[in-house]
Amino acid sequence: MTDAVLEENADGIVTLTLNRPEQRNPISDEDVLETLIAALARLDADNATRAIIVTGAGKAFSSGGNLKKMGASGGLNDPLPAQTRLNYRRGIQRLPLLIEAMEVPTIAAVNGPAVGAGCDLACMCDLRIAGESARFAESFVKVGIVPGDGGAWFLPRVVGFSKACEMALTGDAIDAQEALACGLVSRVVPDADLLAEARALAARIAVNPPHAVRMTRRLLRQGRNADLDSLLEMSAAMQALAHATDDHREAVAGLLERRDPRFTGR
């Protein structure tokens, strides 16, 4: 067991808290990364999980990489470049691949700075809510490297190509209000209300039939890259599955009978 990532489950809404506040919650450290990946994979495989919130302990969401391990040879870096490549593939790059393949909706509750890979982690999530103290920086160029964790794929899909270029090529930070203006986050709330607002949003998701939610999340992800014919084919297949669920029949019955439906996940 490790305390690198704290986990709290409240009726299927799970909050994962990066728990290295003294280091501003880097995700490149092996214990944090492995714990986070294992937790996300386990929760996605559990049909009782309705939504996942990712946040950071202390005053930062995540500093991304650990600067103290980012010298000539440290952390993911290795004196042999070919080994560095493997370290990325076998290490942090597993995180974006996992989140992209998941079906449980994910919400980033960004408290304070989200820098480098921390900014990218927020972009990997489906929804982002920022506290007023949040700051975002695609800052890899500031330390002479490139986004090695998929940021060049995720960021343009969130904020658009031009804004992504501005953020990634300058490395400059933007505050919560600018993040709201460019669509990086969907809302900005007082810091003290951040987790409560994220949990309220998660509850609005969790009240819906879980299979429909998971399949909708999958379609939205696939729709970013698929052509229309392919997405329509996948939509038809998933719709056939959705129509066969007890929850679909219960939803229709609830509407017709003017009562709240009772979903069972079947």
N, C-alpha and C positions, 0 to 999 in steps of 0.2 A: 504493500500500500504506500501511497505518496500523497502529500498535501499540495502537490504542484498545481492541481486543478481541483477546486471544491465543487461539490455537486449537491444540489438541493432539488428535490422532487415534490411538487405540490399538485396532486391530482393530474399527473401526466404532463404538466408544464415543468420542464427541467431547466434550472439555471446552472450554467457552468461558469465558474469564476476563476480566471487565471490568477494564481496566488503566489506571485513573487513580487509583492509591492516594493520591496527595498531595491529591486532592480528594474522597476517599472514594467514588470510582466513581459519579459522577452519570450517569444514563442519558439526561438531557434534552439534553446537549450533542450537537451535530449529528454530530461524528465518531464518538462512541460509538454513538449511536442508529443511524446509517446502517450502520456496520460490523456491528452486532449483527443488524439486520434482514436485511442481505445474507447474512450467514453462516447464519442460521437458514433462510432461504428456499433457499439452495443446498444445505444439508445435508438438508433435508426432501425435496428433489427427487432426492437420491442414494440409490438403493436399498441401497447399502452401509452407510448410516448406521443403526445399530441403536438408539442412545440418545444423548441430548445432556444434558450436565451444565452448568449455569450457576453460576458462582461469582464472587467478587471478589478482586482482588489486595490484599495488605496486610491491614489490620485491619478492613475493612468490606466487607459484601456490596454495598450500594449506598445512597448518601444520597438517591437519587431525583433531585430537581431540584437545579440548581446555584444556591444562594442568591445568589451574587455576580451572577447574571444575572436575578434575580427582582425587580428594582426596578420603577419606573414604566414603564420601557420597556427590556426586555432579554430575551434568550432567546426563549421562545414568545410572550411578551407584546408587544403593539404598541400605539402610541397610538390606533390605529383598532380598536375592539372587533371589528368584522367580520373584520379581518385576523387578529386573535388566534384567532378561531374557526377560520379556515382553517389557521393555523399548527398548531393541535392536530390537526385532521383530516388534514393532509398530513404531520404530524410524528409525535409520539409515539403517537397513536391507531392508527397502522398496526401497531404492535408487538402489542397485544392481539388485533387482528383476524388477524394472521399466526399467532400461537401457537394461537389457537382453531381455525384452519383446518388446522394441521399434522397429520401422522399419526405422526411420530416421537415417542416418549415423551420427556418433558423432566423433569429432576430439578434442583431448586434446592438447592445445597449452601451454606447460609447461614452465613457466617463473620462474626461481628460484626453491627453494626447494619444492618437493612434498613428504611429509613425512607421514608415517602411513596410515591413511585413505585417505590422499591426494594422496599418491602413488597408492592406490587401486582405487581411482576415475579415475586416468589417465588410469589404466589398464582396467577399465570398458568400456572406450571409444573404438571405432573401430580402430582409428588411433591416433598416438601420434607424435607430433613434439616438439623438445626441443630447447630452447634457449641455448646459450653457458653457461649461468650461472645456468642451471637446475641441480638439485641434486635429487636423488631418494633414499628413505630409507623405507624399510619394518620394521619399528623400534619398533614394539609393545613390543618385549621382553625387550627393553631398559627401559621400564616403568613397566615391570612385568605383562603384559597382553598378550592376543593373538589377532590375526586379527579377530575382531568381525563383520566385514562388508563384508565378502566374499573374502577377499584377498587371503586366502588359496586355493580358487577355481580359481580366475582370474589370479594371478601371475604365477603359473606354466604353464598355457595355453599361456601366453605371452612369457616367457623367458625360458621355459623348467623346468623340475623338479629339476635338480641339482642346477641350478642358483637360482631358487626360494628358495631352502633350504638354500643356502649360504646367501641370502639376509635376509630371515626371521629368521634364527637361530642366526645369528650374529647381526642383526639389523644395520649393517654398511651401510653408504651411498655410492652410486656410482655417479660418475660425468656423464655429458652428453655424453662424448665419450665412456665410458664403457657401458652406456645405449644403445648407437647405436650398439656397438659390440655384445651385447647379444640379440638384437632384441626388447628391451623394447621401443625404438623409431625408426621411419623409417628415420629420418634425424635430423641433428643438424644445426641450422642457427644462425647468429648473433642475439643477443637479440633485437636489433632495428628492425630486419626484421621479427620477429616471427609471429606477427599477420597478416602481409601482406602475408607471406608464407602460413599460415593456411587458410587464405581466398582464396588464389589462388588455393590451393588444394580443398577446398570446392567448388569453382567455377567449377573445372574440374569434380566434381561429379554432381553438380547441372545442368550442361548442358545436361545430359542424361535424358531419359524418367523417370519421377518420380516413376511410379508404378513398372517399371522394377528394379529401384534402390532399392526401399523398399523391394521388394520380394527377390532380390539378397542378401540384408543384412540379411533378415530372414533366408535364406537358409545357409548362411555362419555361422550364430550363431547356428542353429540347427545341422549343420554338425559336430560340435565339440563333440557332445554327441550321435547322432543318429547312428544306424547301417546303412550300405549301402542300404539295401532294403527299410528301412523307409525313408531315404533321397531321394532315387530315386522316391519313390511314391509321396513325397511332391513336388519334382522337377517337376514331370509330371503334377501334379495338378496346380502348379503355372505357368507352361509353357502354359497350356491351357488358363489360365486367360490372360497371356501376349500376346498370339497370337490374342486374341479378342480385344485388345486395338487399338484405332485410332493411338496412338503414334507408335506402332509397324509398322502399315501400312505406316505411314509417314516416319519412319526411312528407310524402304526398298525403298520407292519411292525416297527419297533423295539420297540414294546411287546409284540407277539406273539412276537417272536424273542428277547426279553429282552436287548436290546443297546441301546447309545446310538445314537440316530438321527443321521444326517448331513444337515443341512439345507443347501440350495443357494440358497434364495430363488426357486425356480421353482415 
